[in-house]
């Protein structure tokens, strides 16, 4: 589907566009030269307009302005949002007594309704006016829970456990949510290359634990289920669904690599992204008890190939 565009031109430009279209139509397009043909096809991205289609386009250009709905739909398609229209149409408290009165009324009820400036005012022919205000609704009130909030419920339930590996999983999940909550919440749209997943290597109380993120989440959920009544049916369903839908993706975008910081080569957990050609990371987290007080040097969009994968030290023990 082609994107709709809006172009504002004066009368001289309007006439020039029509003349150019007619010249292209009369010459058959391709006879003008490859450069013009390349422009007409946008570099062979699509087939150029036929003569009949150019007739229709010229008629459309000559017609009156398009309907408001058409203009607004095209603006929305090009990234415009409602807020972009408030500034040119809105008024502030200094220029509108209605806005001033609305802000004064709501000043004692902060948090329930808020009036931004500028805002839209719709005056009535009978006197008075409606003033646009914003009503805040929290995620809990709307029954919406983000992925990170669902996973964080596991940490609310699981305090210190007898099992060292479960404690390592809790330590890993807490650090991961603290550093990558936004990325986890947007994992639905995260692009992931068809690469082999690598286990995360997490240091807990001096010992390396190697595991896949989905494995850790499944273990924590199973342990949490043993605390009867702590997790609701909906919460269990949400976590199970996350693991089923995004467990494999999480396994492929979370990695432990060794990077040089002020203290030498140290392990860090990274969130790997794709730009269509290369794998890179721009999010860093510490790694269990290896956490450094001095922050690692900023490496935005550092390529994953430049970092060395971290492997469990005990795998190399003789």
Phi, psi and omega in degrees: 000129180282144179283139177279140179235149177243128180234128178257121182228158176271182185297321181295315179294323179300314180294322181294321179296315179298317180298317181296320178297318181292322177297315179298321180293315184291328182272355180081004174079289187295333182289343180290326181142159183296329181296316180292321179297324179294322177293316183295331181258003183053049179069040181066023177285335178203172180279131179300160179296145174278174178300317179295322180291327176292322175303313181297320180295317180297321178296320179296319180295325181282345182285172179295171180306144180295162180298153181304320182299322180293317180295314182295319179298320179292320178297317179297319180296333180267013173100358179290142178241169184304321181299334179293338181267343184293317183302311181288335183257345186275169177226160180249180184293333181289326183261347181230119177295335179291318178294318179299315180294322180295318180293322179294320180295321185273353183298331180272356181236044185301133177107331181277306176229142179226144177247115176276162175236134356286164177221170183269135178238129178245103183279143180266146177291343179265009183097153182084177182199155171266132179246128182290128177229165182248132178253123182273129175235121180285160180301318181299318181295327181273357180075025181250130177232127180285159180305313184296324179292322177297315181291328180294337177299330178298321180289329178296329185269319188266097174276211180297126180252163178286332183275122183297320182295320177296321177297322177295321178297319178297316180298317179296314183296319179299315180292322181295316179294320181298326184259333188235024183303316182296318180293322178295319180294334181254019184296338178305324185257001182292130177278132181228130179285159181279061179253162181287136178289146176239140180292147172284140176250112186243128180268122178230118181053045173084359182240137178278132175241125180255125181199158173273144180307317181296325177296317180296317180296318179297318179297314181296321179294317180297320178292320180296326180297336180291340176272086188303130176088351182285318178257132176285166178301320179294321180293318177298316180298320181295318181289317178299319179295319179298314181297317181294317185278323189236003181301313180295320178296318179297322179299330185267345181254347176258128180218157172252124180230161177258127182232152178277125170236195184297342183254013180104202182281119184226151179278137176223149174269135181234154173257115185273135178240169179235142173245018181097334181234322187233158172262136180213166175227147176226012178234131180237146173221155177289183183224090177056228184285359175275005184303132182262138177291324179271124185296146177293150178301139181299128179226066181299136178059030178295138182285135183298333182294338182278350181256151180263131178299142178267128178245152181301131183297328183289347177290339183259003180292139180278000000 
